[in-house]
Amino acid sequence: MSSVFFTDTDCEMLHTDAEALGMHVIGMPYTINGVEYVYDYGKNTDIDEYYKQMREGAIATTAALNTQDYLNYFEPVFAEGKDILYVHFSSKLSGTFEQMDIAINILKEKYPERKITTFDTESICGAAGLQAIEACKLHNAGASDEEVIEFLKVFRDKVRVYFYVDSLQYLKRGGRISAVSAVFGTMLNIKPILSVSDGKLDKLTTVKGVKKAVDFMVDKFVNEYNDDDKYEVWVLDADNKKVGDELAEKIRKTGKKINLRRFFVGPVIGAHAGPGTSGVIFVSK
């Protein structure tokens, strides 16, 4: 019997993607103004209102799921006599996977004949979501869990993500930079360019101003893109539509063969990156 495909909402995509592919989705929690929500890929989430509240000073935070949450997601599948294939965001970016491991060990004792196969995308946001989508397509086409994992081991290393953050205060709050760096960086209009490397956030460089940030990402795309529209190119923004559209337009004008999609950064990722973030995700050579 084939396994049931799981992912989570830190592997960002649109809810229509997950629904069309029949994914089982683990909703990741976030809190704003003291109220906790579970992200649903934008199906019932007012993204504009979320970022409006952040710009007005509301504190947004995220949290790990607990063991019982994972039991609630996984046990009904095991109880039906089915196995699980779970493609998830980077285990190095959250303590939630410690709780997941506890839940899995509990379930293994209760359902010794069942199996859960997990794959760490070593990324987050759309770079993890793109991996989950392509993995689920293979899964739905009849590939075994082992075949999906072998595909992902190669595909994972080809997925690129480059983004900049508009305000340094959110990185400071998350302990990524010092308070002094945040103050002077904001005064000087410094924009850090970040990526994800080995499952962790990696600051590649800093540039002065939005235009240079956009141009840096376009150059990365031109030099690294595989020039094949088999996989989509994603341009995302967190309440930064103008710059996101500018980035998308410059990428379209590169002359590369692309299938480009524009959408938003969700609230869980947005809590750490902050409004004003924009970036590009693509499959490299």
N, C-alpha and C positions, 0 to 999 in steps of 0.2 A: 504493500500500500504506500502511495506517495506521501511525502511529508507535507505539513502545513507551513507556508512561508510567512515569517514574521519580520517586521522591521520596527523602527521607532521614529517618533517625530523630531528627533534631533538629526535624523537622516532626512533632510528637507526635500519636499516635492509638493505638488498640488494634491489636494484630497481626491481630485478626479483621477490622477495617476494611480493612486493606491486602490481606489474603488474599481477602476477598469481592469487592474491586474489581479484583483481579489486578495490583496495583502491583508494579513492580520496585523494591526498597528498598535504598538505600545505608546500611549500618550504620555509625553514627558511634562512634568508640572512646572509652572511658573507663578509668581506672585507679584501683583502690582497694587499699590495702595492697600496692602494688608489682605487682599482677597486672592485666594489660590484658584488657579484655573489649570486645565489640562489641555495642551495644544492638540489641535485636530486638523492640522494642515490647512487651516484657513476656512474650513467648512462653515463654522459658526463663530469665527474669531473676527472681531472688528480691529483689523490691523491698524487702520488709520487712527482710531481712537487710542489704541495702545501707545503708539509713538507720540501722539499729541500729549498724553498724560506724562510720558517721560520727558518731553521737552518742557513741560510745565513744572518739572521738579519731582514727579512721582518716582519712588524707588522701586525698581524691578529686580527681583531675585529669582534664583532657580534652586531646586532641591533634588536630592536623589529619591528614587522610589524606595519603598521598604520591601522586606522579604514577602510580606503578604500580598503586596501588589503583583509581584511576579508570579506568585502561586495562583492568583486570580486569573492571570492571563494564560498561564501554561497548563494548569491542571485540567481544565475542561477538555483540552485537546488530547492529553494523555488518557483521560478517562474514556474518550471515544475510541481508544486503541490506535491513535495516530502519532507519528513522530513529528518533530519540529526542526525547521531550518530557520535560524535567526541571523540576519545580517544587520549589524548594529554600528552605531557611531563609536568613535575612539574610546577605548577603555581607559586611556591615560588622561582623559579630560573630565572624568567624573568618578565619584566613589560609589555610584549606583550599582556597578558591576559586582562589588563585594556582596551586596544584598541579592543580586541575581544568582551568584554562585551558591549562596546558602539555600536559596529556593530550589535550585537544580539538584543539589545533594539530597534535599528532603524528598523531592519527587522521584529521584533514582531509587531510593529505598522503598517507596510506595509502589512504583511502577518499574520494576527492574527490567522488564522486557522492552520498555520504550526508550527512545534515543532523542536527544536534542543536540543538534550540530550548530555551532555558532561561528560567525566570521566577523572579525574586527576590521572594519574599513580603514582604520587608522586615520579617519578624517571626521568631518562634521559638516553640517549645513548641506548645501547642494552637492558638494563633492562626495559625501556619503550617500546622499539620496540618489545620485546618478548610478552609483554602484548597486544600490538596492534594486533600482528599476531594471537594470540590465540583467541582474541575477534572477529576478523574478520572472522575466521574460523567458530565460533559459529553463527555469524550474517549470513554468507552465507548458513549455514545449516538450516536456518529458525527460529532461536531463536529470540524472541522479544527483543527490546531494553532493557526492564526491566530485562529480563533473562540474557542478556549479562552483564549488570551492576552488577547484583547479583553475577555472576561468577567472575567478575573482583575484587569485594570487597574482596573476599577470596584469589584469585590468586595473587593479588598485594602484599599481605603480605608474600607470599612465595618466591617471586623473590628476589634473592640476587645478589649484584654486589660488587666486590672487585677489586680495581686497585691501581697501584702506579704510581707516576709521576717521570720522570727521572731528570727533572730540576725544581728547585723551583721558577725560575724567572717568570713563567707564573702564578703561584698561587699568587706571590707577585704583579704582574701587576693587577690581578683581585681583590686585596685587601684581599685575603684569609690568607696571612701571612705577617709579617713585613719584611722590607728590610734587617734588621739585621739578622733575622732568615734565610732568603734566602741566604745571603752571607755565614754565618757560616755553614748552612746546606749543601751547595754545596761544601765547602772546606772539610767537614767531610764525604762526600759521603752519606749523610742522604737521605733516601727514605721514604716519607710519604705514608702510606697505607690509602686509603680513601674508603668510601662507601657512600650510600645515605640513610638518615634516616629522616622520616617525611617530605619528599620532599626537603630536603636540604643536601648539601655536609657535610659529617661527617668524620673527621680525627680519625681513630681508633688507630693508633700507628705510630711510626717511627722505621725504622730498618736501619742498616748500610750495604749498598751494595745491588746489584741486586739479588744475590743468596738468601739472607735472605728474600727479598721481594717476590720472587717467592715461596719460601718454606712456607711463611706465608699464601699466597693465596691458595696453595695446601692443607695445613692443614685445612683452613676454609672449603674448598670444601669437604674434607674427613669427617669432623665432621658434616656438615650440609646438604649435598646433599641427595635427597630422594631415590637415587639408583634405578631410574626408567627412562628408555629412552623414555618415552612418550613425554617429552619436551626436546628440544635440549639444550646442553651446548655450550655456545659461549665463545671463547677466541679471544679477540680483541687486536689490537695494533695500535699505531700511529707511523708509520715509525720505528718500532722496531721488525721486523720480527724474528730475531734471538731469542730474549727473549720470544716473543709470541709463537714461535714454541717449545721452551724449556718448557714453562708453559703448553702448550697443551700436550706434550709428558709425562710430569710427571703426569698430570691428567689421561691420558690414562692408565698409569701404576699402578694406584691405585686399579685396579681390579673392579671398579664400572661398572655397566651397563650403558653405555653412548652412546649418539649420538652427537658427537662433531663437531662443525663448527668453522672454522677459517676465520675471515675477519678483516677489518680495522676500525679504528675510523675516522669518517668523519670530515670535516673541521670546522664545527660549534663547536663541542665538542673539537676538537683539538686546537682551538684557545685559549681555557681556560686551557686545560691540558698540551698542548705542545707536540712536538715530543718526542718519547722515552717512552711514556705511554704504559702500557700493563695491561690487567685485564681479569677477568673471570665473567661470568653471568650464573646463573643456578637456578633451582627451588629447594627449600629446603624442608626438612621434614615438 
